[in-house]
Amino acid sequence: MSEIRVENIIGETGTDAVKFTKGINVTGIATATNVSVGSSVTASTFHGNGAGLTNVTAGKILQVDQQVRTDTASTGSGTYADVFTVTLTPTSSSSKFLLLADLKISYSSYTAAVMWKFVRTVSGTSTDVFIGDASGSRSRCTWGTEEGGHNNSAVYVIDSTNGIFLDDRPDGTSPINYKIQWKTEQATTYLNRTGGDGNTAAYPRTASSLTVMEVSA
């Protein structure tokens, strides 16, 4: 096998690039401060964590924040109240925000109905996010649970309820606050505990969360 050893290969004028019209095979590690590719790159493996990548196509996760609640809470009110809050500052004015709710709930009665909604607050202005249209006296919400399925066993059961939405909020980089609010009708709703909540190992205590991801658009 032939071998040529040089320290530098410079184009004909001293400033233009060297052209490899038939391609180039590298078996070791190629190091460059700046690489420009005119068409495409094909590789079986890329190394590194990609933290320094720029001009990446849509879908890159820019930041993540989360509120976890391991305590218990309850509401017997028909008026919406805060139960989760996450605040972050966008890194880009064109970002979208992926909202992921994971909630564990129980009830004081099988007649209970609970409603949840996402709320966005920017510069003091709050907006309901992803709620249904108005229709008579029906509750507008992002999602809801009506506790008829467990009958009289409702106080002994913890349900898992989830909400998800990709929010295309107004442009800007002001701090943004996302909340989950809840209200209940006809009975009391509990977070992270059963309605019965006896002091024995047969009664669970759980955890719930709201996760917000900033996604490049």
Phi and psi in degrees as a GROMACS rama.xvg file:
@    title "Ramachandran Plot"
@    xaxis  label "Phi"
@    yaxis  label "Psi"
@TYPE xy
-78.5939  158.347  SER-2
-147.709  130.963  GLU-3
-118.349  128.423  ILE-4
-115.764  122.823  ARG-5
-141.088  160.316  VAL-6
-92.7041  -34.5019  GLU-7
-142.396  142.351  ASN-8
-119.697  120.439  ILE-9
-120.092  142.855  ILE-10
-61.2292  170.169  GLY-11
-59.1715  -39.5144  GLU-12
-88.5085  -7.2455  THR-13
91.4724  -12.7645  GLY-14
-124.827  -21.1111  THR-15
-80.8721  162.576  ASP-16
-78.5272  153.499  ALA-17
-83.6547  130.465  VAL-18
-100.456  129.024  LYS-19
-110.173  89.0507  PHE-20
-72.3412  -20.4819  THR-21
-103.459  7.25579  LYS-22
94.1424  175.686  GLY-23
-146.614  134.11  ILE-24
-106.147  127.313  ASN-25
-121.539  121.942  VAL-26
-97.6397  -19.2109  THR-27
-99.6326  -148.104  GLY-28
-99.5176  124.864  ILE-29
-98.0018  124.925  ALA-30
-114.217  129.759  THR-31
-147.063  146.095  ALA-32
-82.4315  -25.3179  THR-33
-154.042  125.213  ASN-34
-123.897  126.159  VAL-35
-113.97  127.569  SER-36
-115.687  125.11  VAL-37
-73.2822  -31.6684  GLY-38
-124.784  -75.6486  SER-39
-152.202  162.042  SER-40
-122.449  130.378  VAL-41
-115.477  126.719  THR-42
-149.126  147.437  ALA-43
-82.2953  -24.9603  SER-44
-148.439  136.468  THR-45
-113.033  138.209  PHE-46
-103.594  157.511  HIS-47
97.802  170.189  GLY-48
-98.2473  -0.788711  ASN-49
74.6421  11.8226  GLY-50
-63.9111  -28.0373  ALA-51
-94.5073  6.98952  GLY-52
-68.7877  139.421  LEU-53
-127.074  166.703  THR-54
54.9907  38.9572  ASN-55
-83.631  146.6  VAL-56
-65.7204  168.728  THR-57
-57.0068  148.615  ALA-58
110.098  -4.4496  GLY-59
-73.6091  133.188  LYS-60
-78.8816  117.355  ILE-61
-90.8434  -34.9311  LEU-62
-163.919  158.89  GLN-63
-135.775  137.034  VAL-64
-137.19  156.482  ASP-65
-152.84  141.555  GLN-66
-112.887  128.151  GLN-67
-114.022  133.903  VAL-68
-117.107  121.453  ARG-69
-107.341  -4.45558  THR-70
-85.0833  -179.171  ASP-71
-108.486  157.848  THR-72
-151.422  165.789  ALA-73
-152.783  157.199  SER-74
-144.755  137.531  THR-75
-121.928  17.0254  GLY-76
-99.7276  145.982  SER-77
-88.7799  9.80303  GLY-78
-110.13  135.054  THR-79
-61.153  139.468  TYR-80
-139.673  153.016  ALA-81
-67.1573  140.669  ASP-82
-130.611  -23.4914  VAL-83
-141.221  146.333  PHE-84
-144.782  130.604  THR-85
-130.746  129.605  VAL-86
-122.48  132.061  THR-87
-148.23  163.259  LEU-88
-107.183  120.194  THR-89
-59.0478  143.887  PRO-90
-90.8817  -11.3213  THR-91
-144.792  144.384  SER-92
-73.7104  -13.2033  SER-93
-105.331  6.6249  SER-94
-66.981  157.247  SER-95
-112.235  166.519  LYS-96
-130.122  123.457  PHE-97
-93.2382  120.17  LEU-98
-104.338  127.256  LEU-99
-128.983  115.149  LEU-100
-111.394  133.979  ALA-101
-132.241  105.693  ASP-102
-123.995  139.47  LEU-103
-114.698  122.963  LYS-104
-138.101  157.422  ILE-105
-144.697  -177.157  SER-106
-141.728  159.691  TYR-107
-86.3846  -14.5622  SER-108
-158.689  153.202  SER-109
-71.2582  -5.93657  TYR-110
-87.4147  -3.03641  THR-111
-67.3678  147.528  ALA-112
-136.858  128.783  ALA-113
-121.755  140.786  VAL-114
-121.18  143.764  MET-115
-127.553  149.738  TRP-116
-150.31  149.367  LYS-117
-84.0967  140.307  PHE-118
-131.283  132.465  VAL-119
-110.199  132.683  ARG-120
-124.781  123.225  THR-121
-132.361  126.674  VAL-122
52.2327  39.8842  SER-123
84.0604  -3.14102  GLY-124
-104.213  121.614  THR-125
-101.503  139.357  SER-126
-135.469  129.852  THR-127
-67.4121  138.005  ASP-128
-114.663  125.719  VAL-129
61.1753  56.9208  PHE-130
-115.709  160.569  ILE-131
-75.3118  165.287  GLY-132
-68.619  154.462  ASP-133
-66.4294  139.729  ALA-134
-155.741  95.8638  SER-135
60.1398  -132.095  GLY-136
-93.2102  5.83344  SER-137
-67.9463  146.038  ARG-138
-77.6324  128.087  SER-139
-84.0547  128.313  ARG-140
-156.803  171.019  CYS-141
-80.2294  -42.4592  THR-142
-157.08  163.102  TRP-143
-149.94  163.208  GLY-144
-133.74  127.725  THR-145
-109.95  123.486  GLU-146
-89.4156  50.3675  GLU-147
-87.5872  -18.3252  GLY-148
-71.4572  -28.2811  GLY-149
-92.7076  -5.24007  HIS-150
51.6333  -133.353  ASN-151
-75.5769  -5.09635  ASN-152
-87.7518  5.44571  SER-153
-54.6167  -36.45  ALA-154
-72.8433  -10.3436  VAL-155
-105.401  -1.93506  TYR-156
-116.159  137.283  VAL-157
-105.884  124.519  ILE-158
-97.0623  147.554  ASP-159
-101.995  123.912  SER-160
-126.526  142.084  THR-161
-132.911  148.485  ASN-162
-134.431  144.308  GLY-163
-146.68  137.967  ILE-164
-161.419  141.045  PHE-165
-99.5685  108.722  LEU-166
-92.4804  121.011  ASP-167
-97.0595  78.3706  ASP-168
-77.9968  163.016  ARG-169
-55.1107  148.432  PRO-170
-59.4252  149.866  ASP-171
142.149  165.121  GLY-172
-121.793  18.3104  THR-173
-67.0028  151.12  SER-174
-52.6201  140.716  PRO-175
-124.229  136.521  ILE-176
-116.857  123.333  ASN-177
-111.03  135.126  TYR-178
-126.598  155.727  LYS-179
-109.525  127.808  ILE-180
-114.188  151.833  GLN-181
-137.333  157.959  TRP-182
-149.317  164.873  LYS-183
-136.667  158.227  THR-184
-128.329  138.862  GLU-185
76.6946  -12.6179  GLN-186
-165.839  -173.999  ALA-187
-100.235  141.172  THR-188
-112.463  140.305  THR-189
-117.679  145.555  TYR-190
-106.364  129.94  LEU-191
66.9506  20.7958  ASN-192
-156.019  162.927  ARG-193
-81.5698  164.951  THR-194
-66.6902  -36.9848  GLY-195
-73.4067  -47.0462  GLY-196
51.8684  43.1889  ASP-197
-66.697  152.453  GLY-198
-86.3442  61.8019  ASN-199
-138.825  166.886  THR-200
-66.3899  -12.2921  ALA-201
-77.9896  -10.8484  ALA-202
-108.538  117.632  TYR-203
-81.7868  156.009  PRO-204
-122.425  132.819  ARG-205
-124.954  -172.584  THR-206
-132.7  151.071  ALA-207
-134.918  162.975  SER-208
-153.91  156.498  SER-209
-124.132  123.331  LEU-210
-116.612  133.384  THR-211
-123.705  125.808  VAL-212
-116.287  128.848  MET-213
-84.5001  124.4  GLU-214
-118.914  132.283  VAL-215
-68.1011  138.848  SER-216
